[in-house]
Amino acid sequence: QVHLMESGGGLVQAGGSLRLSCAASGSIFSTNTVGWTRQAPGKEREFDASINSGYITNYAGSVKGRFTISRDNAKKMMWLQMNSLQVDDTAVYYCYLLPGSFGQGTQVTVSS
């Protein structure tokens, strides 16, 4: 069983940056792919970024070049550095650990 807890969300102006953190507890982490998804009001949840056990990253086209995902297996932590934020990035952000553990989410609001 894995428990995930996000932090770092908040209100930021367009063009600004935020860094989301996700702490994992439980017996598994280092061998699992982890990542971030988001869900905007009235929209379906969408993939943002992932990083596998070999530190290979994958990004959605909408965030590539602006967001950076990282992990520290010893600390059981992952992060999402978000730069050049846009109003359309406003959403609840969830960290996840495959095959199917999700955090409770953290709100990110980008104002114009």
Wavefront OBJ file of the C-alpha trace (Angstrom):
o trace
v 0.000 0.000 0.000
v 1.316 3.434 -0.975
v 0.140 6.784 0.301
v 0.942 9.904 -1.726
v 0.724 13.495 -0.505
v 1.117 16.543 -2.751
v 2.127 20.036 -1.677
v 3.237 23.282 -3.257
v 0.148 24.407 -5.098
v -1.126 27.952 -4.951
v -1.945 31.110 -6.850
v 0.565 32.520 -9.322
v 0.482 35.062 -12.126
v 0.869 33.995 -15.717
v 4.525 33.634 -16.572
v 5.415 32.646 -13.040
v 6.685 29.389 -11.560
v 5.645 26.843 -8.975
v 7.237 23.674 -7.698
v 4.977 20.827 -6.679
v 6.184 18.129 -4.317
v 4.861 14.647 -3.682
v 5.890 12.509 -0.732
v 5.315 8.774 -0.818
v 5.042 6.389 2.086
v 4.995 2.637 1.828
v 7.213 -0.178 0.772
v 7.435 0.554 -2.949
v 8.721 3.555 -4.882
v 12.095 3.176 -6.557
v 11.044 0.473 -9.033
v 7.806 2.170 -10.061
v 7.027 4.764 -12.664
v 5.704 7.936 -11.046
v 4.241 11.074 -12.500
v 1.757 13.914 -12.495
v -1.674 14.419 -13.948
v -4.087 17.326 -13.704
v -7.778 18.008 -13.967
v -9.202 21.390 -14.854
v -12.816 22.321 -14.029
v -15.207 20.680 -16.447
v -12.445 18.729 -18.172
v -11.147 15.206 -18.050
v -7.983 14.347 -16.163
v -4.962 14.602 -18.427
v -1.400 13.372 -18.290
v 1.383 15.856 -17.654
v 4.646 14.053 -17.030
v 6.165 10.783 -15.878
v 9.547 9.425 -14.865
v 10.366 5.752 -14.699
v 12.747 3.778 -12.535
v 15.548 4.471 -15.003
v 14.919 8.216 -14.758
v 13.569 8.380 -18.296
v 11.025 11.186 -18.543
v 7.975 11.697 -20.699
v 5.947 14.894 -21.109
v 2.670 15.920 -22.623
v 3.086 18.259 -25.554
v 1.308 21.053 -23.714
v 3.920 21.178 -20.937
v 7.094 20.046 -22.687
v 9.814 22.626 -22.310
v 8.029 24.328 -19.416
v 7.622 21.565 -16.815
v 10.348 19.324 -15.396
v 9.712 16.162 -13.430
v 12.249 14.692 -11.024
v 12.468 12.086 -8.294
v 14.605 11.062 -5.350
v 14.212 7.379 -4.554
v 16.076 7.575 -1.261
v 13.636 10.212 -0.008
v 10.614 8.686 -1.776
v 9.871 12.089 -3.243
v 8.968 13.456 -6.658
v 8.660 17.015 -7.901
v 7.166 18.947 -10.771
v 8.897 22.222 -11.555
v 6.481 24.367 -13.527
v 7.788 27.433 -15.341
v 6.177 29.906 -17.724
v 2.792 29.055 -16.275
v -0.265 29.870 -18.341
v -3.889 30.458 -17.369
v -4.738 27.141 -19.045
v -2.490 25.365 -16.536
v -5.052 26.086 -13.820
v -6.135 22.709 -12.425
v -5.913 20.295 -9.542
v -2.614 18.439 -9.876
v -2.279 14.834 -8.751
v 0.855 12.783 -8.335
v 0.644 9.093 -9.062
v 2.614 5.889 -8.710
v 1.905 3.050 -11.105
v 0.009 0.849 -11.272
v -2.698 2.884 -9.633
v -1.965 5.013 -6.574
v -2.912 8.701 -6.612
v -2.588 11.558 -4.180
v -5.435 13.785 -3.059
v -4.393 16.654 -5.308
v -3.173 20.216 -4.927
v -4.782 23.255 -6.533
v -2.794 25.398 -8.944
v -4.393 28.638 -10.074
v -2.749 30.852 -12.685
v -4.128 34.363 -13.008
v -3.833 36.599 -16.045
l 1 2 3 4 5 6 7 8 9 10 11 12 13 14 15 16 17 18 19 20 21 22 23 24 25 26 27 28 29 30 31 32 33 34 35 36 37 38 39 40 41 42 43 44 45 46 47 48 49 50 51 52 53 54 55 56 57 58 59 60 61 62 63 64 65 66 67 68 69 70 71 72 73 74 75 76 77 78 79 80 81 82 83 84 85 86 87 88 89 90 91 92 93 94 95 96 97 98 99 100 101 102 103 104 105 106 107 108 109 110 111 112
